[in-house]
């Protein structure tokens, strides 16, 4: 299986969509664990979330405007002007499929991988790598 190499320049709308989707899913899980029904946030909460995530995006975009990824059977490597992150698949604790991309979760946060950045061949390779990790996570559970 060949490596997948992509350059990602996140957009604000994409970042807000992906991160808010993950946040809402995590809140729903917390409510379910507490025995409470799922609840959709009100317009004020959603607006506040968009403002906060937009500010977070502006900060992140200034720090690392471009991310170069190499994704292989060994793991994920992300190179930015801040340095290199090398994450083996064994460090991946969850993978979420959002409307606009995958989010590969590690213990201390996640790495969004927008679908739009991958060719059809790359998307197929990435899907196989992700499915392999998901099988390993399910077997360990």
C-alpha positions in Angstrom: 0.0 0.0 0.0 1.5 3.3 -1.0 1.8 6.4 1.2 -0.8 9.2 1.0 0.8 12.6 0.8 -1.4 15.7 0.8 -1.1 19.4 1.6 -4.0 20.8 3.6 -4.9 24.5 4.0 -8.0 24.5 6.2 -10.8 26.9 5.5 -12.7 28.6 8.4 -16.0 27.1 7.4 -14.5 23.6 7.2 -12.7 23.9 10.5 -15.9 25.3 12.3 -18.0 22.5 10.8 -15.7 19.7 11.7 -14.8 20.8 15.2 -18.4 21.7 16.1 -19.6 18.3 14.8 -17.1 16.6 17.0 -18.0 18.8 20.0 -21.7 18.1 19.6 -21.1 14.4 19.4 -18.9 14.5 22.6 -21.6 16.5 24.4 -24.2 14.0 23.4 -22.1 11.1 24.7 -21.6 12.9 28.0 -25.3 13.5 28.3 -26.0 9.8 27.5 -23.5 8.7 30.1 -25.3 10.8 32.7 -28.6 9.3 31.7 -29.9 12.5 30.0 -31.5 12.7 26.6 -29.7 14.2 23.7 -30.3 17.9 23.4 -29.7 20.2 20.4 -28.1 23.5 21.5 -30.1 26.7 21.1 -29.3 29.4 18.6 -27.3 31.4 21.2 -25.1 28.4 22.0 -24.5 27.6 18.4 -23.6 31.2 17.6 -21.3 31.4 20.5 -19.6 28.1 19.4 -19.1 29.6 15.9 -17.5 32.7 17.3 -15.2 30.8 19.6 -14.2 28.3 16.9 -13.6 31.1 14.4 -11.3 32.8 16.9 -9.5 29.4 17.5 -9.2 28.9 13.7 -7.6 32.4 13.2 -5.1 31.6 15.9 -4.3 28.1 14.5 -4.1 29.5 10.9 -1.6 32.1 12.0 0.6 29.5 13.7 0.4 26.8 11.0 -1.3 28.0 7.8 -0.3 24.9 5.8 0.0 21.2 6.9 1.8 18.6 4.8 0.7 15.1 5.7 2.2 11.8 4.9 -0.1 8.9 5.9 1.2 5.4 5.8 0.8 2.0 7.3 3.1 3.2 10.1 1.0 6.3 11.0 0.5 9.9 10.3 3.2 12.6 9.9 2.2 16.2 9.9 4.7 18.9 9.0 4.0 22.6 9.6 6.2 25.6 10.2 5.8 24.8 13.9 7.6 21.4 13.4 6.8 17.8 12.8 4.2 15.6 14.5 4.7 11.9 14.1 1.8 9.8 15.3 1.8 6.0 15.0 -1.6 4.4 14.4 -1.3 2.9 17.9 -1.6 6.4 19.3 -5.0 6.9 17.5 -7.8 6.4 20.1 -10.8 7.1 17.8 -11.7 8.1 14.3 -14.7 10.2 13.5 -16.4 10.6 10.1 -17.8 14.1 9.8 -19.7 15.7 6.9 -16.5 17.4 5.6 -13.7 15.0 6.7 -12.2 12.5 9.1 -11.0 13.5 12.5 -8.2 11.2 13.8 -8.3 11.5 17.6 -5.2 11.1 19.8 -5.3 11.5 23.6 -4.8 15.2 23.5 -6.9 16.4 20.6 -7.6 15.5 17.0 -6.3 16.0 13.5 -8.9 16.9 10.8 -8.4 15.4 7.4 -10.8 17.1 4.9 -12.1 14.8 2.2 -11.6 17.4 -0.4 -7.8 17.1 -0.1 -7.7 13.5 -1.3 -7.8 12.1 -4.8 -10.0 9.1 -5.4 -7.0 6.8 -5.1 -5.7 8.5 -2.0 -9.2 8.4 -0.4 -9.4 4.6 -1.0 -5.9 4.1 0.6 -6.8 6.3 3.5 -10.1 4.5 4.0 -8.3 1.2 4.2 -5.8 2.5 6.7 -8.6 3.9 8.9 -10.6 0.8 8.7 -7.6 -1.2 9.8 -7.1 1.0 12.8 -10.8 0.9 13.7 -10.7 -3.0 13.6 -7.8 -2.9 16.0 -9.6 -0.5 18.3 -12.7 -2.7 18.3 -10.7 -5.8 19.0 -9.0 -4.1 22.0 -12.4 -3.0 23.4 
